[in-house]
Amino acid sequence: MKQTIAMTGVKGFLGSNLAVRLQNIPDVKLVVIDRFRPSFLNDDVSFYRIDLTDPKADMMIYEALEREKADTFLHLAFFEDHVPFSSSYAHEVQVIGTWYVLNACSKKKVRKFILSSTTEVYGADPMNPNLIAEDAKPKVNQNYRYMRGRLEAEELTLKFAKKNPNTKVFILRKCPILGDKVRNFMTWYLSGIIIFTVLGFDPMMQFIHQEDVLDAYMMFLLGDEIPGGIYNVVGRGALPLYYIVRLMGKINIPVMYSTAFSIFWLMRNLRLAPFPPQHIDYIRFTFVADGTKLKETTGFIPRYSTKEIVEEFAGYVKLKRAKIKAK
């Protein structure tokens, strides 16, 4: 039986690559909801131009889902590669936009709903355990409005799940993705010639390979036997930040937290940093998530370890820099 999958957020790494995979599966009909139609979409992909900040977005999304008879919804419309300078706009897209999407899915009574989230909602906190399981209470920095918005989107989704028991709901908390096709805080941070670290702190860090995270999301999209719930989607193992810096072959300059915050604040105000200085907490404290539930429930085992991912990314950065010098 043909599955109709609707999705938002196709401009980012996850959205674009998942759309390319899905549109080439014969038994899948793909419906894309975005502000602009991407050039990589096939002609037979249904596209609806909808802005999630539009007050009528929920009705327009519902009409699209009803017209296409969509049974699965993948919500990816989040700022993964940067945080907008306008916190109110970020809130409109990530929180109000999610509310509109959930309203439409509730009215349509979709069979499956998947929210893409992040292990960063657990918060970078000195009291975090070595491995954070899905039942741990998130504790994001309340001064970090962007991350508060990500958590609010989760909370809205959990309320939706209670009100719609016939819809199988998934919240996928992925750890930072590291790869040559990805743009996020860690790819930006580790690509610099000099890497500033916070003096006195050496947190454990984990990454997931770009191919592994795509495989995991495809499994949730196409599989019907996985029980709904929250799942950590993470790579194998973790490494200390100082060791990661050495693997990257970079110069490490440890600085006081106040100095690091000032450096990031200045870079942010000069439009050189894609994330605000509050994100420094994620290179200060550990937030390593436990992937046991995903493995035991689905049998999914990432192909790449965190060490292999860092080594591969280091090679990509060195090659890119060599090409720039050659020019």
C-alpha positions in Angstrom: 0.0 0.0 0.0 1.4 3.4 -1.0 2.5 5.6 1.9 2.1 9.4 1.6 4.7 11.3 3.6 4.4 15.1 4.1 7.4 17.0 5.4 8.6 20.5 6.4 12.1 21.8 6.5 13.5 20.5 3.2 16.2 23.1 2.9 18.5 21.7 5.6 20.8 18.7 5.5 18.3 16.3 6.9 15.3 17.5 4.9 17.0 17.7 1.6 18.7 14.3 1.8 15.6 12.6 3.1 13.5 14.2 0.4 15.9 12.9 -2.3 15.7 9.4 -0.8 11.9 9.4 -0.4 11.1 10.7 -3.8 12.9 7.8 -5.4 10.9 5.1 -3.6 8.1 3.7 -5.8 5.7 3.1 -2.9 6.1 6.5 -1.4 4.3 9.7 -2.4 6.1 12.7 -1.1 4.4 16.0 -0.2 6.7 19.0 0.7 5.6 22.0 2.6 7.9 25.0 2.5 8.2 28.7 1.5 10.0 27.9 -1.8 10.2 24.8 -4.0 13.7 23.3 -4.0 15.3 22.5 -7.4 16.2 19.0 -6.4 12.5 17.8 -6.1 11.2 15.6 -8.9 8.3 16.8 -10.9 5.9 14.3 -9.4 6.5 15.6 -5.8 3.6 17.6 -4.5 4.7 21.0 -3.3 2.7 23.5 -1.2 4.0 27.0 -0.6 3.2 27.6 3.0 5.0 29.9 5.5 4.8 28.5 9.0 4.5 32.0 10.4 1.3 32.7 8.5 -1.7 32.9 10.9 -3.6 30.6 8.5 -0.8 28.1 8.2 -2.6 25.4 10.2 -5.7 25.5 7.8 -3.5 25.6 4.7 -1.4 22.6 5.9 -4.6 20.7 6.8 -6.1 21.3 3.3 -2.8 20.1 1.8 -2.8 16.9 3.9 -6.5 16.2 3.2 -6.0 16.8 -0.6 -3.0 14.5 -0.7 -4.4 11.9 1.8 -1.2 12.1 3.8 -0.8 9.5 6.5 2.7 10.4 7.8 4.2 13.8 8.8 7.8 14.6 9.4 8.5 18.0 11.0 12.0 19.3 10.3 11.4 23.1 10.2 14.0 24.1 12.8 17.2 26.2 12.6 19.9 23.5 12.6 22.6 25.4 10.8 22.2 28.8 12.5 20.1 30.7 15.0 18.3 33.8 13.6 19.4 37.1 15.1 15.7 37.8 15.8 14.7 35.5 18.7 11.0 36.4 18.1 11.2 35.1 14.5 12.9 31.9 15.8 10.0 31.5 18.3 7.4 32.1 15.5 8.9 29.4 13.3 9.9 26.8 15.8 7.1 27.0 18.4 4.1 28.7 16.8 5.0 26.9 13.5 5.0 23.5 15.3 1.7 24.4 16.9 0.2 25.0 13.5 1.6 21.8 12.1 0.2 19.8 15.1 -3.2 21.4 14.7 -3.3 20.4 11.1 -2.2 16.8 11.8 -4.7 16.5 14.6 -7.6 17.6 12.3 -6.3 15.3 9.6 -5.8 12.4 12.1 -2.5 11.3 10.5 -1.3 7.8 11.3 2.3 8.8 12.2 3.9 12.0 13.3 7.7 12.5 13.7 9.3 15.5 15.4 13.0 16.0 14.8 14.7 17.2 18.0 18.1 17.3 19.5 19.9 15.9 22.5 20.8 19.5 23.3 17.4 19.8 25.0 18.8 17.7 27.9 20.9 20.8 28.6 24.7 21.1 29.1 24.8 20.8 32.9 27.6 19.8 35.3 25.1 17.4 37.1 24.3 15.4 33.9 25.0 11.7 34.2 27.5 10.0 31.9 24.7 8.8 29.7 21.4 10.5 29.6 18.4 8.3 28.9 15.1 9.4 27.3 13.2 9.6 30.6 15.6 12.2 32.0 14.0 15.6 32.5 15.3 18.2 30.0 16.9 21.2 31.7 17.9 23.8 29.1 19.4 27.2 29.9 16.4 29.4 30.5 18.4 32.4 29.1 18.9 30.5 25.8 15.6 31.3 24.0 16.4 29.3 20.9 16.9 26.1 22.9 13.9 26.8 25.0 11.9 26.9 21.7 13.2 23.5 20.8 12.0 22.2 24.1 8.6 23.9 23.8 8.2 22.2 20.4 8.7 18.9 22.2 6.2 19.8 24.9 3.6 20.7 22.3 4.2 17.3 20.6 3.8 15.4 23.8 0.4 17.1 24.4 -0.6 16.3 20.9 0.3 12.6 21.5 -2.0 12.5 24.6 -4.9 14.0 22.7 -4.4 11.8 19.6 -3.9 8.3 20.9 -4.5 6.8 17.4 -1.5 8.7 16.0 1.9 7.1 16.5 4.1 9.9 17.7 7.9 9.9 17.7 10.3 12.5 19.1 13.8 11.8 17.7 16.6 13.5 19.7 19.6 13.3 17.5 23.1 14.2 18.8 25.2 16.7 16.8 25.8 15.5 13.2 29.4 15.8 11.9 30.1 15.5 8.2 31.1 17.4 5.1 27.5 18.0 4.0 26.4 19.3 7.4 26.3 22.9 8.7 25.8 23.3 12.4 27.5 24.6 15.5 30.0 21.8 15.8 31.0 21.8 12.1 31.6 25.6 12.4 33.4 25.3 15.7 35.8 22.5 14.7 36.6 24.1 11.3 38.4 27.1 12.7 42.2 27.3 12.5 42.2 28.0 16.2 39.8 26.3 18.6 38.9 28.1 21.9 38.0 25.8 24.7 36.9 26.7 28.2 39.7 26.6 30.7 39.2 23.8 33.3 36.6 21.9 31.3 37.0 18.9 29.0 33.5 17.5 28.3 32.8 14.2 26.7 31.2 14.6 23.3 29.4 12.3 20.9 28.5 12.7 17.2 26.5 10.8 14.7 27.6 10.3 11.1 25.5 12.0 8.4 24.7 8.7 6.7 23.8 7.0 10.0 21.3 9.7 11.0 19.6 9.5 7.5 19.3 5.7 7.8 17.8 6.0 11.3 15.2 8.6 10.2 14.3 6.5 7.1 13.7 3.5 9.5 11.2 5.5 11.5 9.5 6.9 8.4 9.0 3.6 6.6 8.8 1.1 9.5 5.5 0.3 11.2 6.6 -2.0 14.0 8.5 0.6 16.1 6.5 1.7 19.2 5.9 5.5 19.5 7.9 7.5 22.0 11.1 9.5 22.5 14.3 8.1 21.0 17.9 9.2 21.3 19.6 8.9 17.9 23.3 8.9 18.6 26.6 7.6 17.3 28.8 5.0 19.0 31.0 6.1 21.8 32.2 9.5 23.0 35.5 11.4 23.2 36.9 14.2 25.4 36.9 17.6 23.6 40.7 18.1 24.0 41.3 14.8 22.2 38.9 15.8 19.5 40.8 19.0 19.0 44.0 17.0 18.7 42.4 14.6 16.1 41.4 17.7 14.1 45.0 18.9 14.2 44.0 22.3 15.5 45.6 24.8 17.8 43.8 24.8 21.1 43.6 27.9 23.2 42.0 27.4 26.7 40.4 30.6 28.0 38.3 31.6 31.0 34.5 31.1 30.6 34.0 34.9 30.7 36.6 35.4 28.0 35.1 32.7 25.8 31.6 34.2 26.3 33.0 37.6 25.3 34.7 36.2 22.2 31.6 34.4 21.0 29.4 37.4 21.9 31.7 39.7 19.7 31.7 37.2 16.8 27.9 36.9 17.0 27.5 40.7 16.9 29.9 40.9 14.0 27.8 38.2 12.2 30.7 35.8 12.2 29.1 33.2 14.5 26.0 31.3 13.5 25.0 30.6 17.2 24.7 32.9 20.2 27.3 32.8 23.1 24.9 30.7 25.3 25.8 27.8 23.1 29.3 27.7 24.8 27.7 25.6 27.5 27.7 22.7 25.0 31.5 22.8 24.8 31.7 23.3 28.6 29.6 20.5 30.1 28.8 16.9 29.0 25.4 16.1 27.4 26.1 12.5 26.1 22.9 10.6 25.4 22.2 6.9 25.9 21.4 5.1 22.6 20.4 1.8 24.3 16.6 2.2 23.7 17.0 2.7 20.0 19.3 -0.3 19.7 17.1 -2.7 21.8 13.8 -1.6 20.3 14.8 -1.5 16.6 18.2 -3.3 16.4 19.7 -0.1 14.8 23.5 0.1 15.3 25.3 3.1 13.8 28.1 2.1 11.4 30.5 4.8 12.5 32.0 5.6 16.0 32.5 9.1 17.2 36.3 8.7 16.7 35.8 7.6 13.1 33.4 10.5 12.5 35.9 13.0 13.8 38.8 11.5 11.8 36.7 11.6 8.6 35.7 15.2 9.3 39.3 16.3 10.0 40.3 14.9 6.7 37.6 16.8 4.9 38.6 20.1 6.7 42.2 19.6 5.8 41.4 18.9 2.1 39.1 21.9 1.9 41.8 24.2 3.4 44.4 22.7 1.0 42.2 23.5 -2.0 41.7 27.1 -0.8 45.5 27.5 -0.5 46.0 26.1 -3.9 43.8 28.8 -5.4 
